[in-house]
Amino acid sequence: MEAEAAKLIGAGLATSGMIGAGVGLGTLFGNYLQAAIRNPAAAASQQTMLFLGMALTETMGLFAFVVSLIILFA
């Protein structure tokens, strides 16, 4: 009984890493939009870096989700 509760608490704490991914994506897109509005000519050249940053940030969120699933079902 106590082991199951510890598993659930551990999985919940592991998913807290997804909060950081959400904040990171919001910051990333917000700053890109702000820069694109200030200098539209340079926005296209920065789009590749935007997508790279988005992929890396989202990967960390998915990693936290997978770790929580491993804790629950392993």
C-alpha positions as CSV (number, residue, x, y, z in Angstrom):
1,M,0.0,0.0,0.0
2,E,2.7,2.4,1.0
3,A,4.8,1.4,-2.0
4,E,2.0,2.3,-4.4
5,A,1.6,5.7,-2.7
6,A,5.3,6.3,-3.1
7,K,5.1,5.3,-6.7
8,L,2.3,7.8,-7.4
9,I,4.1,10.6,-5.6
10,G,7.3,9.9,-7.5
11,A,5.5,9.9,-10.8
12,G,3.8,13.2,-10.0
13,L,7.1,14.8,-9.1
14,A,8.6,13.4,-12.3
15,T,5.9,15.1,-14.3
16,S,6.8,18.5,-12.8
17,G,9.5,18.7,-15.4
18,M,6.8,19.3,-17.9
19,I,6.0,22.6,-16.2
20,G,9.5,23.8,-17.2
21,A,8.9,22.7,-20.8
22,G,5.7,24.7,-20.9
23,V,7.3,27.8,-19.5
24,G,10.3,27.3,-21.8
25,L,8.1,27.1,-24.9
26,G,6.1,30.1,-23.9
27,T,9.3,32.2,-23.4
28,L,10.8,30.9,-26.6
29,F,7.8,31.8,-28.8
30,G,7.1,35.0,-27.0
31,N,10.6,36.3,-27.5
32,Y,10.7,35.2,-31.1
33,L,7.4,37.0,-31.8
34,Q,8.6,40.1,-30.1
35,A,11.9,40.0,-32.1
36,A,10.0,39.3,-35.4
37,I,7.7,42.3,-34.8
38,R,10.7,44.6,-34.2
39,N,12.7,43.3,-37.2
40,P,10.6,41.4,-39.7
41,A,13.4,41.1,-42.2
42,A,15.5,39.1,-39.7
43,A,12.7,36.8,-38.6
44,A,13.1,34.3,-41.4
45,S,16.8,33.7,-40.7
46,Q,16.0,32.9,-37.0
47,Q,13.2,30.5,-37.7
48,T,15.6,27.5,-37.9
49,M,16.9,28.3,-34.4
50,L,13.3,28.7,-33.2
51,F,12.4,25.2,-34.3
52,L,15.6,23.7,-32.9
53,G,14.9,25.4,-29.5
54,M,11.3,24.2,-29.6
55,A,12.4,20.6,-30.4
56,L,14.9,20.5,-27.5
57,T,12.5,22.1,-25.0
58,E,9.7,19.7,-26.0
59,T,12.1,16.8,-25.8
60,M,12.7,17.6,-22.1
61,G,9.0,17.6,-21.4
62,L,8.5,14.3,-23.2
63,F,11.5,12.9,-21.2
64,A,9.8,13.9,-18.0
65,F,6.6,12.2,-19.1
66,V,8.4,9.0,-20.1
67,V,10.2,8.9,-16.7
68,S,6.9,9.2,-14.9
69,L,5.4,6.3,-17.0
70,I,8.4,4.2,-16.2
71,I,8.0,4.9,-12.5
72,L,4.3,4.0,-12.6
73,F,4.5,0.8,-14.7
74,A,7.9,-0.6,-13.8
